[in-house]
Amino acid sequence: MPIIGFHASHEQIHPAQLLEDVKLAEQAGFAAAMCSDHFAPWSERQGHSGYAWSWLGAALGATSLRFGVVTAPGQRYHPAITAQAAATLAGMFPGRFWMALGSGEAVNEHITGDRWPRKEIRDARLVECANVIKALLAGEEVSHDGLFTVDRARIWSLPDDSPELIGAAVSVETAGAVADWADGLITVDQPNDHLRQMIDAYRDAGGRGPLCAQVHLSWHQDEEQAVAIAHDQWRSNVFPSALAWNLETPEQFDAAGQNVAPEDMRSHLLVSSDPAVYIKRISELIDLGFDEIYLHHVGQQQPGFIDFFGEHVLPAVTTSGGEPA
């Protein structure tokens, strides 16, 4: 049965408040949660970027929800450290933690001072990272010489069961490429035809496990306010991957978004005061085959959204109590 989860956006909300928000989400009926893993926000207006791995320990301890994180090993994080962090959370909270691996964005990775690689190199690095992380979580001692180096690494505190490694993708090509190592697929909400192609590419390449979607939305009981929230908080996030993955600072994103008009936002995310709009889209994603759907209200004030969706949206769509799909 499908799971409807809450997305915790570290770029937009102070981690202390975000912890209260995720506890409220559990009380409202959200069956799972996931979070971002950024060093910087997408916009100066967002203004936050707490450390996801510290926060995840607190959030797992404060709730009974399953949690995932979308993270990018290979530059800011050495993959052995990512594996160690994941092993610790999975060992402390059995069956409740997963992580999605992606190739990263320059806004987070440029801080190391290392050159930001071309996309084909980032994709190749991701495959190397995924294989190293899987071997470490299997208890192997790993040495590796490739796009990064690992020297006789071993994870000493292993969980009984390794956390799922989900492949993050937004393109059909990437969806097929991650199938070789991933335990599932996660993407963002896109047109149905594109999502069908992604699913087919993943499954045709042997991809297994759950299909997960993150849905960006802007809700307010006042329709004009919903549009205003979307424009204020998310207009720096409407650009194609070729631009979004390569800008380096929030200031650059803000400059790129200065000509985005409020009404333009409706073509990039769900913007409505009407719960029927969200119920319809969630139902469409379920019909497409998605097992887990994570809702991200792009506003900085989450309690009103959580309460409203808990009362008017979640009861209208099927949830499974947070068990793995």
N, C-alpha and C positions, 0 to 999 in steps of 0.2 A: 504494500500500500504506500502511496506517496507521502513524503514528509514535507511539511511546510516549516521552514526555518527562518530565523532572524539573522540579518547581516549586521555585524558590529563594525562601524567605520572608524578606525583609529585616526584617519586624517581629519575628521570633522568634530570629534567629541573627546573631551578630556578623559583619560582612562578611568579615573574614579567615578565620573558620571556614567561612563559606558558600562561599568560593572553594575551599577544600579539599574541601568536600562535593560541589561540582559537578564537580570533577576526578575524584573517586571515582565519581560517577554515570556519567560517560563510560566509565570503565574497566569498570563493572559492566554496561554494555550499553544504558543509556538513550541514545536517538538524538537528542535535542534537549533544550532547556531554556528556561524562561521565568522571569521574576521579577516581583515586585510593585514598586511605586514609591510608597512612603509617606513622610510626614514624621513620623508618630507611629505607634506600635503600636496594636492594638485593645485591649490590656490591659496594665496595669503588670507582670503576670506574664511577658508576652512580652519586654518590656524592651529592644528594639532597634529601629532604623530607619535603616540605612545608606542612603547616597545611591546610588540605583540606577544612574545614568548613569556615575558614576565606576567603580563595580563592574563594569558591563557591559564597559567597555574591558579591564579586567583579565581577566574571565572569557572573553571572546572570544579574547584573546591567549594564555590558558593552556590552552585546549581547542580542539578542531576542531568543536564543536557549533554548530548554529544556535541563536540566542537571540531571545527576544521579551521585551517589557516591556509591562505594562498601565499606561498613564499617562493623566493628565487635564489637557489644556491648557485655558487660558481664565482661570484665576485665579492659582493658585500659579505656573504657568508661562505666560509669554506664548507664543502659538503659533509665533511666529517663532523663539524660542529652542528650542522643541521640534523644529522643522524643522531648525535648524542642528545640534543634537545628533544627530539621526537621520541626517542627511547625512554627518556625520563618521564615525559607526560603520559606516554602509553603505559608505562609500568605503574605509575601512581594512580591512573584512572583507567583501568582495563576496559577495553571495548568502546571508549568514549572519545577517542582522538584520531583524527586523520589529517593529512596535509596534502595540499595540491601543489605541484611543482610547475613553475613557469620559467620562461627565459629572462624575465625581468624587464625593468624600465630604467632609463638613464636617470630619471629624477631621483631614484633611490641609490643606484649603483655607482654614479660618478664620484661619490664622496671618497672612494678609495684612491682616487687619482690615477687609476689604471685606465687605459684606453677603452672606450665603449665599443665592443666588437660589432661587426656587421651581423645582420640577422642570421645568415647561414652558419656563422661561427657560434652565435648565441644558441642556436638550435642544437648544434653538435655538442656544445658544452653541456646543455641540459641533459642530453642522453648520457653523457659520461657521468654527470652528477647523479642521475637517477640510478644507474647501475652500481655506482660506488655506495650510495645510501642503502640500496637494497641488500648489498653484500654485507655491509656493516650491521644492519638490523638483523641479518641472519646469523650473526655471531662470528663472521669471518674476520681474520686479520687482512687488511687491505693495503697494498701499495699500488700506486697508479702514476704513470707519467704520460700526460696528454696535454689538454688545454689547461690543466691545473695539475698539481702534484700532491700525492698522498704518500706518506712514508710510514709503513707498519702501524697503521691505525687499527684500533679495536675498541668496540664499545663494551665496557665491563659490566654495566648495569643494564641488562636487557629485559624488555617486557616478555611476558609469557607468549603474547601474540603481537606480531609486528603491526604497527598502524598502517592503514591503507595509504598508498601513494597514488593520488589522483592526478591525472594529466590535465593541465589547464590549456585551453585552446580557444581562439576566436575565429580561426579560419578552417576551411575544409582540409587544406593541406596539413596543418598542424594536428588536427583531430586524427587523421590517419597515421601521422608520424608517431604520436605518443602511445598508440595502441600496443606497441612492442613491449613496453615496460609498465604501463599504467594499470592500476586496479580499478579504474573508473575514469569518467570524463566529466569535467566541469567547464561551462562556458557562460557567457552573458546572454541575456535576452536579445534576440535578433529575429528578423523575419522568418516565418515558418519554413519557407522553401530552403533558406540557407541552413536552418537548424536540421532539417531532414537530411540535407547533403552531408552535414557534419556527422550526424548519427550513423548514416550509411557508411561513410568513410571510416569511422572508428570501428564499427562492427565488422565491415568487410575486411579490415586489416587484422582481425582477430581480437579486437578490443573487448574486454570483459568488464563486469561489475556495473555499478550504478551510473546513471546519467544524471548530472546535477546542473541546475541553471540558477544564475544570480539575476534577479529582476530589479533594476533600478526604477524607482518611482518617486513621485512627489504628491503627497496627499495633504489636504487641509479641508476642513468643512466648508470653507469659502474657496470657490474655484479660482478666483483671482489671486488669492494668497498661495494656492498650490502652484500656480504659474510663477509667482514671484520667488517662492522658495527654490524652485527648480533653477530659475535663472541666476539667482544669487549664488547658490552652492554648487551647481553642476555645469555651468556653461563652459568651464575649462576642461570638461570631460567629453566633449562631443566630437572630437577630431578622430580621423582614421588612424590606424595603428602606425603607419609610416611616420606620422608626426608625433603622436602621443608617446610612443615608446622612446623617442629620441630627444625630446626637450629635457633640459637638465634642472630647471629651477621653477618654483611656484610663480616667480615673476614672469618667466617666459610663457607659462600657461595662461596667466592673466592677460598678457599682451596678445596672445593668440585669440583669446576669447572676447576681446573688447568690442567686436562688431557682431557678436551673436545676440539676436533680438529675443525678448521674452517668448514670443510665440514660436520661435524656432525650436524651443525645447520639446514641444510635443512630438516632433519627429525623431527624438533621441531617447526618450523614456516615457513611461506612463505618467500622465499628469491629469488628475481628476479628483473631484470631491465625491464621486459616485462609487460606492462599493461594488456595484455590478460590473464596472469596468475591470476591476482587479479580479473579481471572481471569474469573469469570462477568460481573461488572459491566463490565469493559473490553470483553469480547466483545459485550455488549449494546449498548454505545455504538458499537462498530464496525458492528454490524448496523443501527443507526439511521442510519448514514452519516457518522459523525465520522471525519475524516482524521487529526487530531492530538489525542492525549489526554495531558494533563500531570498527573502524580500528585503530590499534596502531602500528605506525612505531616506531621501537625500537631505532632508532637513536636519538641523542640529538639535532640535527639540523632539525627542523620541516618545515620551510618555503618551501624548495625545494620539499619535499614530498607533502605538502598541495597544492602547485601550480600545480604540475604534476598530482596528482589525480583529482584535480578540473577540469583540462582540458581533461584528457585522460581516467579516470575511472568512475567518478561520472556520466557523461552524458550517459554512456553505461548501467547503472543500474537504476532501477526505484526508485525515492525518492518521499516522500509525503509532503515535506515542513515542517516536524517536528511535525505533529499532532500525538497524541497518536494512537497506532495501534488499 
